Amino acid sequence: MRARYRACILSLLVPLVLQGQDIGLLRLNPVTGGRGKADVYGGYEAGGYHPAFAPATLWKAGASAQGTRHGERTSFTGSFSFEQVEGKEQFTSVFLEPGYFPVDVLEFTPGDKTRQTYKLGGGFATTFAEDFVFGVKANYTAANYAKRKDIRYTTYGMDLQVEPTIAFVNNGVGLSAAYVFRKRTETIDAEQVGAATDQSYFAFLDKGMRYGTYQVWDGDGIHLDEAGVGVFPVKEFTHGFSYLIDAPMLAGGMSLLWKHGSVGEKGYDWFRYPGFSWKVFLEGRFQGGHSLRLDLNLQDDQLEESVLDKVTAGGITTPTVYAWNAVSDRAWSSVDLTYAVRFRNGPLKLLRAVLHGGYWDEKSYLMYPYEDRTHRYNGMATLVAAFGFGPVDLNLRVNGGAGAWKDQGLKGGTDAVDSVPFRLTPDWLRKMEYFSTTKAGAGLTLTYHLRSVKGLSLQAEGTWLHGFGIDLLPGADRWSSTVRVGYDF
């Protein structure tokens, strides 16, 4: 069996045992020794079919390494990666992952942005009392995202997740349970060269469904340059538990997590948001290399804005929060059904088909008595085929999908209310068009394994995505290319 084919099988199976609660299952069928992989890559992406926050074009380069080693009673795993992305003509969201937090800050000056991402991961699992295993898995991500055109800013992000696990493994069957702790923070440090005026640079603070505050970037309603704070900080803590069962013919698991996030610091608590997520999967494995997997996901969070005042006494100003007002909430769920078959003989190695469905329910009640609500749906089908021809591996992917959305519009107004909540409607409509457009895509990956150097491979990948009936987006196509040099050891 070629080294690359072994790596292909490893890539299909091993990631399942490197996800925190699964760390104990490294001891399920350990083989003394170790294996690893390292690569360097570079890529280019362009085309107008993209969300508003994405760059018109981008260049990226990175490197990664990961390895696993098994001893007589203990297994270790570790990984590291670095990536730098140079994006052109970027604007709107200043966050590292737009849409993750229930608040967002948008700016409107297209410019170049640089993003650097560092990831560290590691863990161990050790056997004690015959069939019992104790393990700990930790993942750490640090990132910075900088724009050098007014308004210029740098976003700093940190994400740490730690999961201690206890497992029982015997005769190829594993049961594990884990406690999950996660801390995630992002801080936006913004500035402008020159004086800000009413004709200068504006920003928008999104409080859900693109309802919010639109004003000069350093205004009190945006909080990018709040007196006494100076930055826009977000922090989030997550606690929960998860469990997993892994047997030769059946696997399954569930996680339930609760989170609490806040925006602000030094007593200036502008927003807070509680939330939870629930995930479950069940996979059946059958003779002949067939498998069927079902994934269910449900997430929910609610955004509350503080009623805050600055109280001055004895020359000292202290921020005081009197109450919290609910301003928006959102819930989303998804279901994925995956069928796969692996072949032992012939050039065809793997066939995988995935059906995906998603539903979003978003509400905004930023200004009493007004309320708005949006329902969104989407579906996607993906087919993947992997082939092996001597020293060449070929991976083909085709996918297609569509979505729909319905916005009820503002309701509940009265003659006594003189104003309505402000909405950044053009950006909202563009976001909905990107989400709901019928789309089709394809991808091709070619990998060549050098015969002269065992374990060394050269890889080229290309992807293409097309949206139909485009009206607001700058284009109907998006394509990317990546070249990679890898080494398996």
Disulfide bonds with the S-S distance in Angstrom:
none
